[in-house]
Amino acid sequence: MCGARPLWTIGHCETPTRGVTMTASGGLAMATTIGAHAVRGLDTSRFYFRMAVVFVIIAFASFTPTYWAPVVSGTFSAPPIVHVHGALLFSWTLLYLVQASLIAAGRTTRHQALGLLGIALFSVMCCSIVATRLILLRAEVHAGFGDAARRFSAIALCSLPLLIAFFAAAIANVRRPELHRRLMYLVMVGLMIAAIARVFLVLLKPPGAVGPPPIFVLIPPTLTAALLLVVAIIYERRRYGRVHPLYVYGGALLVLWELAIVPFSGTAPWSAAIRALEALGG
C-alpha cells in the first residue's frame, strides 16, 4: 500500500524491502529507459576514446620516417618554426585524447574546464600552420621551386578554413554533445590527412627527387582518411540504425573540399592569393 502521497509521486510507489527500493511499473520503466540511455552514452564515449587513440597512433607513426627518426638521428634540418609547429600539432592530438578519456570516464566538469585551453591551443596551432607554410615557401622559392611550391602550399592553406569552420561550429555547440563530438571528430579527420600524407610522400617519392611534391599527392591521403569517416558511419549505423547527417554531409564536404584543392591550386585566383600572402610575409 502506498498510502496518501503527493500527486507527483503517482506511478512511483516505493515500498522499502530489506533495504531495496521496490518501484512500481511506471518508475521501473523510467529507470530502465534512463539506464539504457546511460549505457548508450557510455558506449558512444568509449567509441570516441578509442578513435582518439587511433588518431594519436596515426599522428606519431606517420611522422616517424620524416620527422621523429631524423630528429633522433640528428639528420633533420629545418627552420625552428617547424619544431614549434610539430609540437603544437602533437599537443593538440594528445589533448583530444585527454578530452575523450575524460568524457569516457564521466568527468564532464574537468573536460569542460579544459575547453579554454583547447580553444587557445587550436588557435595557436592554426597560426603556426600559416607561418610554417609561408616560411618554407620562401625557402622553396629562393631554391627555384616557385610555381611548384605555390601550388603545394594550397594543401595546407586551403584546408585550414574548413577545419576552422568545423571547430567554430563545435565550440558553438558545446551544450549539444551530439553535435559537438561529431564536429570535433571531423576536425581530427581533417588534421589526419596531413599526417597520412607523410606516409605517401615517402612511398611515392621518386629516387633523387627534390623540391615540393606535385599537388596530386593530396588525393591518396584524403581517400585514406575518409576511411576514418567510414568507421564512424558504420558504428552509428550498427549502434543506432541510422547515421547522423553531420557524418554524411560534413564528411562529404570534407572529402570533396580536399580533393577540390588539387585543381584549384593551378588557378589564377590561387596564384594571386598565395603571392599576396608571400608579400605580407616579406
Secondary structure in CASP SS format (residue, H / E / C, confidence):
PFRMAT SS
TARGET T0000
AUTHOR 0000-0000-0000
METHOD secondary structure of the structure
MODEL  1
M C 1.00
C C 1.00
G C 1.00
A C 1.00
R C 1.00
P C 1.00
L H 1.00
W H 1.00
T H 1.00
I C 1.00
G C 1.00
H C 1.00
C C 1.00
E E 1.00
T E 1.00
P E 1.00
T E 1.00
R C 1.00
G C 1.00
V E 1.00
T E 1.00
M E 1.00
T E 1.00
A C 1.00
S H 1.00
G H 1.00
G H 1.00
L H 1.00
A H 1.00
M H 1.00
A H 1.00
T H 1.00
T H 1.00
I H 1.00
G H 1.00
A H 1.00
H H 1.00
A H 1.00
V H 1.00
R H 1.00
G H 1.00
L H 1.00
D H 1.00
T H 1.00
S H 1.00
R H 1.00
F H 1.00
Y H 1.00
F H 1.00
R H 1.00
M H 1.00
A H 1.00
V H 1.00
V H 1.00
F H 1.00
V H 1.00
I H 1.00
I H 1.00
A H 1.00
F H 1.00
A H 1.00
S H 1.00
F C 1.00
T H 1.00
P H 1.00
T H 1.00
Y H 1.00
W H 1.00
A H 1.00
P H 1.00
V H 1.00
V H 1.00
S H 1.00
G C 1.00
T C 1.00
F C 1.00
S C 1.00
A C 1.00
P C 1.00
P H 1.00
I H 1.00
V H 1.00
H H 1.00
V H 1.00
H H 1.00
G H 1.00
A H 1.00
L H 1.00
L H 1.00
F H 1.00
S H 1.00
W H 1.00
T H 1.00
L H 1.00
L H 1.00
Y H 1.00
L H 1.00
V H 1.00
Q H 1.00
A H 1.00
S H 1.00
L H 1.00
I H 1.00
A H 1.00
A C 1.00
G C 1.00
R C 1.00
T H 1.00
T H 1.00
R H 1.00
H H 1.00
Q H 1.00
A H 1.00
L C 1.00
G H 1.00
L H 1.00
L H 1.00
G H 1.00
I H 1.00
A H 1.00
L H 1.00
F H 1.00
S H 1.00
V H 1.00
M H 1.00
C H 1.00
C H 1.00
S H 1.00
I H 1.00
V H 1.00
A H 1.00
T H 1.00
R H 1.00
L H 1.00
I H 1.00
L H 1.00
L H 1.00
R H 1.00
A H 1.00
E H 1.00
V H 1.00
H H 1.00
A C 1.00
G C 1.00
F C 1.00
G H 1.00
D H 1.00
A H 1.00
A H 1.00
R H 1.00
R H 1.00
F H 1.00
S H 1.00
A H 1.00
I H 1.00
A H 1.00
L H 1.00
C H 1.00
S H 1.00
L H 1.00
P H 1.00
L H 1.00
L H 1.00
I H 1.00
A H 1.00
F H 1.00
F H 1.00
A H 1.00
A H 1.00
A H 1.00
I H 1.00
A H 1.00
N C 1.00
V C 1.00
R C 1.00
R C 1.00
P H 1.00
E H 1.00
L H 1.00
H H 1.00
R H 1.00
R H 1.00
L H 1.00
M H 1.00
Y H 1.00
L H 1.00
V H 1.00
M H 1.00
V H 1.00
G H 1.00
L H 1.00
M H 1.00
I H 1.00
A H 1.00
A H 1.00
I H 1.00
A H 1.00
R H 1.00
V H 1.00
F H 1.00
L H 1.00
V H 1.00
L H 1.00
L H 1.00
K C 1.00
P C 1.00
P C 1.00
G C 1.00
A C 1.00
V C 1.00
G C 1.00
P C 1.00
P C 1.00
P C 1.00
I H 1.00
F H 1.00
V H 1.00
L H 1.00
I H 1.00
P H 1.00
P H 1.00
T H 1.00
L H 1.00
T H 1.00
A H 1.00
A H 1.00
L H 1.00
L H 1.00
L H 1.00
V H 1.00
V H 1.00
A H 1.00
I H 1.00
I H 1.00
Y H 1.00
E H 1.00
R H 1.00
R H 1.00
R H 1.00
Y H 1.00
G C 1.00
R C 1.00
V C 1.00
H C 1.00
P H 1.00
L H 1.00
Y H 1.00
V H 1.00
Y H 1.00
G H 1.00
G H 1.00
A H 1.00
L H 1.00
L H 1.00
V H 1.00
L H 1.00
W H 1.00
E H 1.00
L H 1.00
A H 1.00
I H 1.00
V H 1.00
P H 1.00
F H 1.00
S C 1.00
G C 1.00
T C 1.00
A H 1.00
P H 1.00
W H 1.00
S H 1.00
A H 1.00
A H 1.00
I H 1.00
R H 1.00
A H 1.00
L H 1.00
E H 1.00
A H 1.00
L H 1.00
G C 1.00
G C 1.00
END
